Every structure is written in C-alpha cells, then in structure tokens.
Amino acid sequence: MPPQATPLVHRFTRRVAFGLPADAPSPSDPLNWAQAQLVRVPPIDILERDGSRRADLPEGMRLLWEMDEVMTAFHQHQVAERASFAKGRSLPREQFAQERRREIEIPYHRLEPWKETQARASTALHGAAPVFERFWHFWTNHFMVAPGTQNNDTLIGPYQRSLRPKMLGSFRDLLWHATVHPAMLVFLDNNHNTGPRSRAAREGWTRNSVNENLGRELLELFTLSPASGYTQKDVEATTLILTGWRDMKPDRFRKPGVPLGTYFDFNHHEPGAQTVMGKTYDATLRMDSKLADLVTDLAHHPATARHLARKLCVYFMDDEPPAQAVAHVEQVFLQTRGDLPAVHRAVLEMCWAHIASTRKLASPEAWLLQSLTLTGLDLPRAIPLDDRGGIKTHYLLGDLGQPIPRCPQPNGWPIRSVDWVSKELMDRRVRYSGLLSAALERQPEAMARMLEVQCERHLAEGSAEKTVVQAALARRDLRSANTLLHVSPSLLWA
C-alpha cells in the first residue's frame, strides 16, 4: 500500500488539521501538504461550504476589524450595562428581564460569541488552510483572552483575529501585539495598573493601584515559564514596567488626538528604573520604551524558546513529546530568533517524523471539527436571535466540554490529553455522534460510501475497531457504524 493511503498519513491530517473529507484525495506528500498551508494568512468569516460568506445573517452582523469600531462597540456594551442596571432600580422585575434580554443578553452574550465561534469553526471547515487554523487555535489559546469583569465580550474576537497576520512574522512581534492589545489590557486589568509613585497616585486622581495580573502572566505563561527561575521581585518589576498601559474608548475620558485602542499614559506609569532577571530597564529617551525592551528580551530568552518548544510539541504531538522533537523546535526558535513560520515548519516536521510513536487526544473543539470534516456535514446554522429551536455552535461546544470563548482561566484550555479524558466528556461525544448519524441517514448511500472510505483511511487493518465498524456496515446499520467510527480510539486520538 503506498504511504499516502496508510492510516498514519490520515492520522497526520487529523493531528495538524481536522482530517480530510471522503471525496478529498490523500496527500502524496503529507509534510509538504501541511507546510504549504502556512505561507499566507487565509481570510476568515462566517462561511458557507463553497467559501463564500453566509448570506442569511441578520442585518448588520459582521466581524469587526478596525480599532475605532472595536473600541466603540466595547464602549457601547459598557454603557448599555450601566443603563440596564439603572433601569433595574425602577422597572418591574418582568419588564426589566425583558429589556435586559433584548439590550444585553441577545446582542452581547448570545450573538457576539456566536458570530465569532461560527467564523472560527466555519473557516476551519471551509477555508483553504486548516493547518493554519490549528496553529491559530494554539496561539489564541497561548495568549488567552476571555469574557471577564469589564464587559469585554466585543473585544475577544477582534483581538484573536488580529493575531493571524502576526503568525507570519517573529514571536517578538506577536508577543508585543498580544501584550499591548486593548483586549489583553482589559482582560487582565492592566488598564487599572497604576504606579504607586505615579502622578495619578500622588495627586489622588485614581483609587487604582498596582495590579500584577498581566505582569505575572507575561513571565509565567507567555514567555519564560516558572522553570526559568524568575522571582516574585521580577513579577513586581514587570508589573511596574506595565503601569500606564491603558485602553482608550470614545468616552468622556478620551484624550483629544489620541487614537482609540491602546495608549501609554505616563501619568499612571511608575517612574524610574526596574530590574527584571538581572537587567535594568530605564526610559532614557522614551518613557514607554521600557516595555518594548523587556518584551524583546523576553521573546529572545532561551527559557522562552524552551517553554514554547515544549508547549507546541505537547499541543501537537503528545503529553510527553519526544525529547529530540522538543530540542529540534527549540533549536530552530533560537537560530531564527523566533521566526514563527520556521518554528511552525519545524513542529510539522517533528509531528510527521514521530507520527507512529506519539498520540494526542483531540480536544472537544478539534474533535467536533474533525467529525464534521470526515462526514461532510456542516456546522449548526441556528442563530441565537430568539427562543426558536436549533443547535447553536458555541452552545454545542459547551455541551462537549469546551465552551468557547468562555475559558475559565488565563492559562487557556488544557493542552494535555489527560485533562480531556473523563467518562462524562466521552459520553457526550458518543451522544453527539448519534446526532450526526441521524443527520447522515437522510442520504444512506452517500453515508455508506463515506463510512467505507473513512474506515479504510483511519482504522488499521485487523484492528478490533475496524472489525466492529465493518460488521455494522455489512448489516447496513449505518447509525451504529458512524457512531463506532467517530468514538473509536483511532478517531478520538490522533
């Protein structure tokens, strides 16, 4: 059997993407097939099967891109929240609930996550580069921003999508962009981070004080990791360097001539020099240069290369990835000074080289997209405008155990297989496979052909899982065959 037809080839297509539809040819050169998808940034939108934008969306629903409209939407949400609670003091309970549902719940808590999740998932399914999407999912998880205490729902999707072009550059530029984006500043409350010796603190302009959230995550999660040996003093110094980095909205505090988005306010910044990991950062020429210099040093630090290399290999390969794979990715990171296309190519090389000896349990999101790709089915189309029925994609992901975008912690969704293994989560996948089977049964001949192709592609000859799927096919029990296929060890693991 030629290499492109083996289950290992198709395991690779599921490891680094979401598999292939039954009517798509197997790649003759799997590594080149994957690496070719990383050379440009594919467009993203709420897509139909043919790659066009869905035409049945509510009037005015679109993805926000420009910073002015993103920050305006953020401000409008905060204004709406304040107005809603003000009404709550005077309106009868039932009327207040109706108004809050119309003004807050539907536009911000239903439609906002739906449209972004639908764009993310439909682009993965119908876009031109599913391998690119998998790497994008990694970086949005690494630089996690999720709904928080400042009504930041409208910031999340635009922030995540803004990372995509940076994936073709250096890690340093990606790190800088993620760190100072207003979505990150708001999510980790750095827009309240004020130096104790700043003018704003000395003159009593604010009650805000030092907030370590972003300073700690910059060292712990985004770059060095605790294995580097940094101390609490380093966290405190990093936090002081981050003071004054704030978000600018179109509210009464907007400064004339300052663009919406991120700005540096020296009046809230801690003056003087700070020392992080033995190096002193001072602002001799530009008061905002301390953070830029720190980000550069963190991005190029050997501990950062080691941390990211291991994390990428855990995400794409195995909970305990081969040491030589981690070392290779780390070496490429150091040699190229964090050139992300080179690092991504190295990850793919190691995935392919070690595909037979490593395994990875698909996260709920990856498993759902894989199941839809292999069956040829589309995402649920229901839009959460009202109480009409229909499965909504972001609610479905929540039922499967990964309610994107509502990640409960800043370190992102788990990347280790062991964290997704539980009886309850596996049972939910079995149940959803049954729903897929019911949808497929409307076209039994096409369903049977698809199952035959995917069974041959993904299940090893002579394996117990292949035997039971083929037995179900032989007796034309297509529903059982489909469910057994998608919850087989080979399809749960890549």
Long-range contacts (C-beta under 8 A, 24 or more apart in sequence): 4-28, 4-29, 4-30, 5-457, 7-457, 7-458, 7-459, 7-460, 7-490, 8-355, 8-356, 10-457, 10-458, 11-355, 11-458, 11-490, 11-494, 12-351, 12-352, 12-355, 14-362, 14-370, 14-458, 14-491, 14-494, 15-316, 15-317, 15-351, 15-355, 15-360, 15-494, 16-131, 16-134, 16-316, 16-348, 16-351, 17-130, 17-131, 17-133, 17-134, 18-124, 18-125, 18-130, 18-134, 18-366, 18-369, 18-370, 18-372, 18-373, 19-370, 19-373, 19-374, 19-458, 20-373, 20-374, 20-457, 21-373, 21-374, 21-376, 22-374, 22-376, 22-449, 22-450, 22-453, 22-454, 23-376, 26-457, 30-352, 31-348, 31-349, 31-352, 34-131, 34-348, 34-351, 34-352, 35-131, 35-345, 35-348, 37-128, 37-129, 37-130, 37-131, 37-132, 38-129, 38-131, 38-132, 38-135, 38-341, 38-344, 38-345, 38-348, 39-341, 40-129, 40-168, 41-132, 41-164, 41-165, 41-167, 41-168, 42-123, 42-127, 42-128, 42-129, 42-132, 42-133, 43-123, 43-127, 44-119, 44-120, 44-123, 44-127, 44-161, 44-164, 45-119, 45-122, 45-123, 46-115, 46-118, 46-119, 46-122, 47-119, 47-122, 47-123, 47-125, 47-126, 47-127, 48-122, 48-126, 49-126, 49-378, 50-126, 51-126, 51-127, 51-128, 54-122, 56-381, 57-115, 57-383, 58-111, 58-383, 58-385, 61-111, 61-115, 63-115, 63-116, 63-119, 63-157, 63-158, 63-161, 64-154, 64-157, 64-158, 65-158, 65-161, 67-182, 67-259, 67-260, 67-261, 68-259, 68-260, 70-154, 70-155, 70-158, 70-182, 70-260, 70-261, 71-182, 71-247, 71-248, 71-249, 71-250, 71-260, 71-261, 72-249, 72-250, 72-260, 73-154, 74-151, 74-152, 74-154, 74-155, 74-182, 74-186, 74-247, 74-249, 75-249, 75-250, 75-251, 76-154, 77-108, 77-151, 77-153, 77-154, 78-150, 78-151, 78-249, 80-104, 80-107, 80-108, 81-151, 106-384, 106-385, 106-386, 108-151, 108-153, 108-154, 109-153, 110-384, 110-385, 111-383, 111-384, 111-385, 112-153, 112-154, 112-156, 112-157, 113-147, 113-153, 113-156, 113-394, 113-404, 113-405, 113-406, 114-383, 114-384, 114-392, 114-393, 114-394, 115-157, 116-156, 116-157, 116-160, 116-405, 117-393, 117-394, 117-397, 117-404, 117-405, 118-379, 118-393, 118-394, 119-157, 120-160, 120-404, 121-365, 121-368, 121-369, 121-379, 121-393, 122-379, 124-369, 125-369, 125-372, 125-373, 125-378, 125-379, 130-373, 131-348, 132-167, 134-316, 134-366, 135-167, 135-344, 136-160, 136-163, 136-164, 136-167, 137-365, 137-366, 138-312, 138-315, 138-316, 139-163, 139-167, 139-174, 141-315, 141-407, 141-412, 141-413, 141-415, 142-221, 142-222, 142-311, 142-412, 143-174, 143-178, 143-184, 143-222, 144-221, 144-407, 144-409, 144-410, 144-411, 144-412, 145-183, 145-184, 145-187, 146-187, 146-405, 146-406, 146-407, 146-408, 146-410, 147-405, 147-406, 148-186, 148-187, 149-189, 150-186, 150-187, 150-189, 150-191, 152-183, 152-186, 152-187, 155-182, 155-183, 155-186, 155-187, 156-183, 156-405, 157-405, 158-183, 159-183, 159-184, 160-405, 166-340, 167-340, 167-341, 167-344, 168-340, 168-341, 169-339, 169-340, 170-299, 170-337, 170-338, 170-339, 170-340, 171-299, 171-304, 171-308, 171-333, 171-338, 171-339, 171-340, 171-343, 172-295, 172-296, 172-299, 172-300, 172-337, 172-338, 174-340, 175-222, 175-223, 175-295, 175-298, 175-299, 176-292, 176-295, 176-299, 178-222, 179-214, 179-218, 179-222, 179-291, 179-295, 180-245, 180-262, 180-291, 181-262, 182-247, 182-248, 182-261, 182-262, 184-214, 185-214, 185-245, 185-246, 185-247, 185-262, 186-247, 187-410, 188-213, 188-214, 188-217, 188-410, 189-213, 189-214, 190-214, 190-242, 190-245, 190-246, 191-245, 191-246, 191-247, 193-239, 193-242, 193-243, 193-244, 193-245, 193-268, 194-243, 194-244, 194-268, 195-240, 195-243, 195-244, 195-268, 195-269, 195-270, 195-271, 196-270, 197-270, 197-271, 197-272, 198-243, 198-244, 198-267, 198-268, 198-269, 198-270, 198-271, 199-266, 199-267, 199-268, 200-265, 200-267, 200-268, 201-268, 205-267, 206-268, 208-268, 210-236, 210-239, 210-240, 210-243, 211-239, 212-236, 212-239, 213-410, 214-239, 214-242, 215-239, 215-240, 215-241, 215-242, 217-410, 218-242, 218-298, 219-298, 221-410, 221-411, 221-412, 222-298, 223-298, 223-299, 223-301, 223-303, 223-304, 223-307, 224-277, 224-298, 224-301, 224-303, 224-304, 224-307, 225-303, 225-304, 225-306, 225-307, 227-303, 227-306, 227-307, 228-277, 228-301, 228-303, 228-307, 230-276, 230-277, 233-275, 234-276, 234-277, 237-274, 237-275, 237-276, 237-281, 238-274, 238-276, 238-294, 240-270, 240-274, 241-270, 241-274, 241-276, 241-281, 241-290, 241-291, 241-294, 242-291, 243-268, 243-269, 243-270, 244-268, 244-269, 244-270, 244-288, 245-288, 245-291, 264-288, 277-301, 299-338, 300-337, 300-338, 302-334, 304-338, 305-330, 305-333, 305-334, 305-338, 306-330, 308-333, 308-343, 309-333, 311-415, 312-343, 312-347, 313-347, 313-350, 314-415, 314-416, 315-415, 316-347, 316-351, 316-360, 317-350, 317-351, 317-354, 317-358, 317-360, 318-354, 318-358, 318-359, 318-360, 318-417, 319-416, 319-417, 319-418, 321-350, 321-354, 321-358, 322-350, 322-354, 322-357, 322-358, 325-350, 325-353, 325-354, 359-417, 359-493, 359-494, 360-417, 360-493, 360-494, 361-417, 361-420, 361-421, 361-492, 361-493, 361-494, 362-492, 362-493, 362-494, 363-402, 363-413, 363-414, 363-420, 364-397, 364-400, 364-401, 364-402, 364-420, 364-425, 364-429, 365-397, 365-400, 365-402, 365-404, 367-400, 367-429, 367-492, 368-396, 368-397, 368-400, 368-432, 370-491, 370-494, 371-432, 371-433, 371-436, 371-486, 371-491, 372-436, 374-450, 374-454, 374-458, 374-486, 374-491, 375-436, 375-440, 375-450, 375-482, 376-446, 376-450, 377-436, 377-439, 377-440, 396-432, 399-428, 399-432, 400-425, 400-428, 400-429, 400-432, 401-425, 401-428, 417-493, 426-487, 426-492, 429-486, 429-487, 429-492, 430-483, 430-487, 433-482, 433-483, 433-486, 433-487, 434-479, 434-483, 436-482, 436-486, 437-478, 437-479, 437-480, 437-482, 437-483, 438-479, 440-478, 440-482, 441-478, 441-479, 444-476, 444-478, 447-478, 447-482, 448-473, 448-476, 448-478, 451-478, 451-481, 451-482, 451-485, 454-485, 455-481, 455-485, 458-485, 458-488, 458-490, 458-491, 459-485, 459-488, 459-490, 460-490, 463-490, 465-489, 465-490
